[in-house]
Amino acid sequence: MKGIPGLIIAATLAVAGGICNWLYIAKQADRYERESFVKVKVDQIRAGDRFKKDDFDKIDIPKNNLGNLEKIAVRWQDLSTVLNQVAVKDFTRDQLILQDDLRTPPSRALNQMLAPNERIIFLPVDPRSFNPQHVNPGDMVSFRIPASLGIAASPTAAVGVENTDLTTENQQRRAEIIGPFRILALGNRKGTIDTARVIGQRSGSENDIAVSVEIRGNDVEPNAQTILDVVSRTNFKGVQVLLHPASDNK
């Protein structure tokens, strides 16, 4: 009889040990349980290509390392929803397919992109000094007005009078940088070049740009007024477009 309590205690400890061991194993199993997602298997998928099954492979990621990936990436079990869709951008090998990669941005009207105190002005750009292939709507730009154009109107010399004062005035002028302005469209393009190609938008002239400007009282902001003055005198010829860093677009 004396050994019975000891046996009970030993049995209890064994049961407790077994439960702890089971919990540990379950925890480890959960740690290494994996979720499968869709990744690119080929070297490159170009914007405009249709997704094929052979383009993709499965990648397994431990659940405890997912973070928020399961909310933004396409699961392997949903691969069928990807197939035959058109790529809206370029993809490279081992790149995960995100849910946002499957959505073509809607083309909004320009006036829907404006704040209540904003208006749009359209500016011609000299194609000799501007390459629209490297600029997208949403980018911030400034305009450099060369000294030869001058911000103030040049005085007119009298006929038959040597204009020495005008030469001195032109020498004193300096180039000015006016901006920044937010681009809303280049020609008829309101998105990236890749997106335009995907949705089948015809490429037209992009030598005119639409920018947003603020309204101050009954007129546009001073910077915008300066730009409009230059346009009225020179049709913007010789004006250089300065592209801002991507961080300025936020």
C-alpha atoms as one frame of an Amber mdcrd trajectory, in Angstrom:
protein
   0.000   0.000   0.000   2.891   2.306   0.734   3.990   2.186  -2.887   0.627
   3.184  -4.313   0.988   6.955  -3.690   4.382   6.830  -5.327   2.941   5.064
  -8.336   0.172   7.632  -8.558   2.650  10.476  -8.401   4.852   8.847 -11.025
   1.871   8.270 -13.309   0.763  11.867 -12.853   4.227  13.148 -13.716   4.353
  10.899 -16.755   1.019  12.203 -17.987   2.119  15.813 -17.394   5.383  15.151
 -19.185   3.511  13.616 -22.080   1.222  16.636 -22.341   4.182  19.047 -22.272
   5.958  16.998 -24.901   2.860  17.002 -27.105   2.486  20.779 -26.745   6.153
  21.277 -27.656   5.852  19.073 -30.720   2.657  20.852 -31.794   4.361  24.216
 -31.391   7.338  23.120 -33.459   5.061  21.671 -36.115   3.175  24.971 -36.304
   6.468  26.840 -36.566   7.500  24.874 -39.610   4.067  24.630 -41.198   4.214
  26.378 -44.531   2.057  28.375 -46.895   2.583  28.149 -50.650   2.657  31.174
 -52.946   3.112  31.854 -56.662   6.539  32.958 -57.910   7.979  33.563 -61.361
   9.885  30.554 -62.733  11.137  31.978 -66.037  13.854  34.580 -66.521  11.466
  37.327 -67.519   7.818  38.102 -68.173   7.335  41.326 -70.098   4.506  43.786
 -69.652   1.757  42.889 -72.107   2.517  39.130 -72.054  -0.218  36.725 -71.015
   0.519  34.619 -67.949   0.984  30.888 -68.683   1.187  27.991 -66.258   4.789
  27.312 -67.254   5.729  30.842 -66.152   5.237  30.030 -62.474   6.398  27.784
 -59.691   5.468  27.233 -56.044   7.414  28.690 -53.144   6.809  27.471 -49.564
   7.272  29.929 -46.701   7.071  29.020 -42.952   3.954  30.432 -41.357   5.905
  32.172 -38.612   7.814  34.136 -41.287   4.821  35.298 -43.306   4.221  38.694
 -41.747   1.362  40.103 -43.859   2.384  38.219 -46.981  -0.748  36.110 -47.012
  -2.786  39.314 -47.397  -0.939  40.682 -50.430   0.586  37.706 -52.302  -1.221
  35.221 -54.547  -1.465  31.733 -52.997  -0.454  28.736 -55.038  -3.942  27.290
 -54.701  -5.238  30.388 -56.530  -2.885  30.032 -59.518  -5.824  29.522 -61.871
  -6.949  33.108 -61.212  -3.621  34.351 -62.581  -3.459  32.358 -65.810  -4.330
  34.164 -69.083  -4.232  37.563 -67.414  -2.073  40.246 -69.011   1.056  41.355
 -67.143   0.816  45.047 -66.253   4.588  45.333 -65.710   7.833  43.415 -66.192
   8.587  40.459 -63.896  11.862  38.608 -63.245  12.776  35.144 -61.971  11.792
  34.306 -58.351   9.611  37.407 -58.037   6.425  36.843 -56.031   3.132  37.633
 -57.735   1.160  40.126 -55.662  -2.557  40.704 -55.840  -1.982  44.317 -56.900
   0.044  43.032 -59.866  -3.186  41.655 -61.325  -5.082  44.923 -61.311  -4.886
  47.421 -64.133  -5.107  50.927 -62.647  -8.325  52.633 -63.712  -8.014  55.591
 -66.055  -9.561  58.528 -64.224 -10.594  61.815 -65.743  -8.049  64.568 -65.157
 -10.435  66.753 -63.180 -10.962  63.873 -60.730  -7.271  64.081 -59.776  -7.509
  67.670 -58.534  -7.939  69.091 -55.064 -10.619  71.808 -54.662  -7.963  74.562
 -54.811  -6.220  73.176 -57.903  -6.609  73.717 -61.615  -4.916  72.241 -64.720
  -2.740  74.069 -67.207  -1.445  72.523 -70.428   2.128  73.263 -71.467   3.945
  72.555 -74.748   7.391  70.988 -74.240  10.321  71.285 -76.618  10.949  67.681
 -77.831  14.616  68.498 -78.397  15.182  68.785 -74.645  12.518  66.447 -73.238
  12.149  62.665 -73.363   8.667  61.624 -72.122   9.687  57.942 -72.007  11.382
  58.615 -68.667   8.550  60.628 -67.117   5.203  59.437 -65.759   2.039  61.102
 -64.473   2.452  61.721 -60.751   6.071  62.795 -61.146   7.150  66.214 -59.900
   8.963  68.515 -62.319  10.336  72.034 -62.387  11.092  74.220 -65.398  14.389
  75.952 -66.036  13.951  79.231 -67.868  17.254  80.070 -69.623  18.669  83.554
 -69.254  18.240  84.067 -73.007  14.461  83.895 -72.603  14.318  86.144 -69.569
  11.476  86.297 -67.071  10.686  89.962 -67.784   9.754  91.156 -71.273  12.643
  92.660 -73.209  12.367  96.385 -74.014  12.092  97.356 -77.670  14.894  99.499
 -79.057  14.038 102.559 -81.071  14.613 102.295 -84.813  18.079 103.501 -85.837
  19.351 103.674 -82.215  22.150 101.382 -81.090  20.786  99.243 -78.247  23.761
  99.019 -75.898  21.568  99.089 -72.758  19.627  96.025 -73.918  22.867  94.044
 -74.278  23.895  95.001 -70.740  20.479  94.005 -69.384  20.594  90.592 -71.112
  24.022  89.931 -69.645  22.674  90.584 -66.148  19.810  88.148 -66.472  20.090
  84.737 -64.896  18.374  81.446 -65.551  15.538  80.686 -63.151  14.040  77.406
 -61.956  10.276  77.529 -61.483   8.381  74.775 -59.675   7.719  72.147 -58.615
   4.584  71.062 -60.452   2.788  67.710 -60.435   2.285  66.072 -63.820  -1.210
  64.690 -64.428  -0.808  63.578 -68.042   1.655  63.483 -70.921  -0.315  63.852
 -74.125  -3.166  61.379 -73.676  -1.181  59.142 -71.289  -2.341  59.213 -67.662
  -0.332  56.211 -66.452   3.018  54.515 -66.963   4.139  53.445 -70.416   3.833
  49.776 -69.396   0.233  50.265 -68.280  -0.642  52.143 -71.471   0.756  49.288
 -73.541  -1.132  46.677 -71.514  -4.519  48.375 -71.875  -3.891  48.927 -75.581
  -3.725  52.707 -75.443  -2.393  54.175 -78.661   0.792  56.156 -78.259   0.381
  59.715 -79.402   2.429  62.866 -79.119   3.627  63.418 -75.552   5.214  66.798
 -76.180   2.540  68.561 -74.201   1.970  67.994 -70.494  -0.838  68.734 -68.065
   0.245  69.981 -64.636  -1.737  70.958 -61.569  -1.451  74.471 -60.142  -2.960
  76.164 -57.114  -5.514  78.946 -57.210  -4.686  82.041 -55.147  -7.671  84.340
 -54.872  -8.811  85.155 -58.408  -5.642  83.997 -60.159  -3.193  81.123 -60.297
  -0.192  80.862 -57.992   2.772  83.156 -58.881   4.959  80.302 -60.188   2.216
  79.204 -62.557   1.685  82.802 -63.722   5.389  83.081 -64.534   5.233  79.876
 -66.572   2.163  81.085 -68.465   3.918  84.375 -69.250   6.873  82.482 -70.719
   4.523  80.280 -72.760   2.730  83.300 -74.203   6.012  84.845 -75.368   8.102
  81.852 -76.437   5.670  78.898 -76.739   7.971  77.287 -74.140  10.737  76.702
 -76.677  14.107  76.370 -74.996  12.592  75.693 -71.563  14.155  72.658 -69.885
  12.197  70.125 -67.813  13.863  69.107 -64.534  12.645  65.773 -63.137  12.530
  65.565 -59.326  13.595  62.531 -57.216  10.942  59.876 -56.652  10.807  60.839
 -52.966   9.308  64.202 -53.965   6.301  62.453 -55.470   4.934  61.371 -52.074
